[in-house]
Amino acid sequence: MQMWSRIAAMSILASAVVLGASTPAAAQGVGVGFKIGPTFADFTSDALDISHRTGWHGGIFIGGNRDGFVGWQTEFNWLRRAGDTDLGEGFHIDYLQVPILLRFNIGTNSKNGFAVYGIGGPAFEFKIGDEINGVTIDDAFEGTDVGFVVGAGMEITRLILEGRYEWGFLRVNKAFADIEEIKTRSFTILVGIRFN
């Protein structure tokens, strides 16, 4: 299963790079930047009461067509979702997240001006680590998740402030999968900078 997860991850990464490079830079307004911030995950569960702990989200983005109204944006993020169960177990799951987002820009076309934007699209997530009470248990959580991201933000010169929400579509727990299905929902606040 891990081999297939790695193959899928490499395929998504290659597709994202091709997508980002497929349109000439002058037409697509290809930009590169970095964003980081806290993420607040909810875990849906009928059998367990899971409270969220603050996780982290950080990574680079490519694209966005800052010079135009519509563009594509690909990201490569490290994402940590964390929680506590009513049984006293604290846990976190780390993912490599690759969203492929459609972005709408409103405001000045100048990269040094002010603009607001909206984003939306699928996100592919590949588990790179997990812990329960400080112990790594590889069979506790699934290796992949697929979600949908929506969000909005603003750019002031090259500084970025963004909020986004993600719905996870797949079950993330491998343990007790026959009796319980746990899915994720996350709200994230990001600050960042565009380098070009």
C-alpha positions in Angstrom: 0.0 0.0 0.0 2.8 2.4 0.8 4.5 1.7 -2.5 1.2 2.6 -4.4 0.9 5.8 -2.2 4.4 6.9 -3.2 3.7 6.2 -6.9 0.5 8.2 -6.7 2.3 11.0 -4.9 5.0 11.2 -7.6 2.4 11.1 -10.4 0.5 14.0 -8.8 3.7 16.0 -8.3 4.7 15.5 -11.9 1.2 16.4 -13.1 1.2 19.6 -11.0 4.6 20.6 -12.3 3.5 20.1 -15.9 0.3 22.0 -15.2 2.2 24.9 -13.8 4.7 25.0 -16.7 2.2 24.2 -19.5 1.3 27.9 -20.1 3.9 30.5 -21.0 4.9 32.6 -18.0 3.9 35.9 -19.7 0.3 34.6 -20.3 -0.2 32.8 -17.0 1.6 35.3 -14.7 3.4 32.4 -13.0 4.4 33.4 -9.5 6.2 31.7 -6.7 5.7 32.3 -3.0 5.5 30.8 0.5 2.7 30.6 3.0 2.5 29.3 6.6 -0.1 29.3 9.4 -2.2 27.4 11.9 -4.8 24.8 10.9 -7.8 23.8 13.0 -9.0 20.3 12.2 -12.3 18.6 13.1 -12.5 14.9 13.0 -16.0 13.5 12.4 -16.7 10.4 14.6 -19.9 8.8 16.0 -18.0 6.5 18.5 -15.3 8.9 19.8 -15.4 12.5 21.0 -12.4 14.1 19.3 -11.4 17.6 20.2 -9.0 19.4 17.9 -5.6 20.8 18.7 -3.9 23.4 16.6 -1.8 22.0 13.8 0.3 23.7 11.1 0.3 24.3 7.4 3.3 25.5 5.4 4.5 25.3 1.9 5.2 26.9 -1.5 2.8 27.9 -4.2 3.3 28.2 -8.0 1.1 30.1 -10.4 -2.1 32.1 -9.6 -1.9 34.5 -12.6 -1.6 37.6 -10.4 -1.5 39.7 -13.6 -4.9 38.4 -14.8 -8.4 37.6 -13.6 -8.3 33.8 -13.7 -5.4 31.4 -13.2 -4.3 28.0 -11.9 -2.3 27.6 -8.7 -0.4 24.5 -7.5 1.0 24.1 -4.0 3.3 21.7 -2.2 2.4 21.9 1.5 3.4 20.2 4.8 0.1 19.8 6.7 -0.3 18.6 10.3 -3.7 17.8 11.7 -4.0 17.1 15.4 -6.6 16.1 18.0 -7.3 14.5 21.4 -9.8 11.7 22.0 -12.0 11.3 25.0 -9.9 8.3 25.9 -6.9 10.6 26.6 -5.1 9.9 23.4 -3.4 12.8 21.7 -2.5 12.3 18.0 -1.4 14.0 14.9 -1.1 13.1 11.2 1.4 14.7 8.8 0.7 15.0 5.1 2.3 16.1 1.9 -0.6 18.1 0.4 -0.8 19.0 -3.3 -3.9 21.1 -4.1 -4.6 22.2 -7.7 -6.6 25.4 -7.4 -8.5 27.7 -9.7 -7.9 31.3 -8.6 -9.9 34.4 -9.3 -8.2 37.8 -8.8 -10.0 41.1 -8.3 -8.0 44.4 -8.0 -5.0 45.9 -9.6 -3.0 43.9 -12.1 0.2 45.3 -10.6 2.1 42.8 -8.5 3.0 45.7 -6.2 -0.7 46.8 -5.7 -3.7 45.5 -3.7 -5.9 42.6 -4.8 -8.3 40.1 -3.3 -8.8 36.6 -4.6 -10.8 33.4 -4.3 -9.5 29.9 -4.7 -11.1 26.5 -5.1 -10.2 23.0 -6.2 -9.2 19.4 -5.2 -6.4 18.6 -2.7 -4.4 15.3 -2.8 -2.8 14.3 0.5 -0.2 11.7 1.2 0.6 10.7 4.8 4.3 11.2 5.7 4.0 10.5 9.4 1.7 10.1 12.4 1.9 9.7 16.2 -0.5 8.6 18.9 0.7 9.6 22.4 4.2 10.2 21.0 4.4 6.7 19.4 4.4 6.1 15.6 1.8 3.6 14.6 1.8 3.2 10.8 -1.4 1.0 10.7 -3.5 3.5 12.6 -4.2 5.9 9.7 -4.7 5.6 6.0 -2.0 6.7 3.6 -4.0 9.0 1.5 -6.9 11.5 1.6 -8.6 13.6 -1.1 -10.4 16.8 -0.2 -11.8 20.0 -1.7 -10.4 23.4 -0.7 -12.2 26.8 -0.9 -10.8 30.0 0.3 -10.2 33.7 -0.1 -7.4 36.1 0.6 -5.7 39.4 -0.1 -2.4 40.5 -1.4 -0.9 43.9 -0.4 2.1 44.5 -2.5 3.6 41.0 -2.1 2.3 40.2 1.4 -0.5 37.6 1.6 -3.3 37.0 4.2 -5.6 34.0 3.4 -8.3 31.8 5.0 -9.3 28.5 3.6 -11.6 25.6 4.5 -11.1 21.9 3.4 -13.5 19.0 3.3 -11.9 15.5 3.4 -13.7 12.9 1.4 -11.9 9.7 2.5 -11.8 7.9 5.8 -8.5 8.7 7.5 -8.6 5.9 10.2 -7.3 2.5 9.4 -7.8 1.2 12.9 -11.4 0.2 13.8 -12.3 0.9 10.1 -15.0 -1.9 10.2 -17.0 0.0 12.9 -16.0 3.6 12.6 -15.3 6.1 9.8 -13.4 9.2 10.7 -13.2 12.1 8.1 -11.6 15.5 8.5 -12.6 19.1 8.1 -10.0 21.9 8.4 -10.0 25.7 8.7 -6.6 27.3 8.1 -5.3 30.9 8.4 -2.2 31.6 6.3 0.3 34.5 6.0 2.8 34.6 3.2 4.9 36.4 0.7 5.1 36.3 -3.1 8.7 36.3 -4.3 8.1 37.5 -7.9 
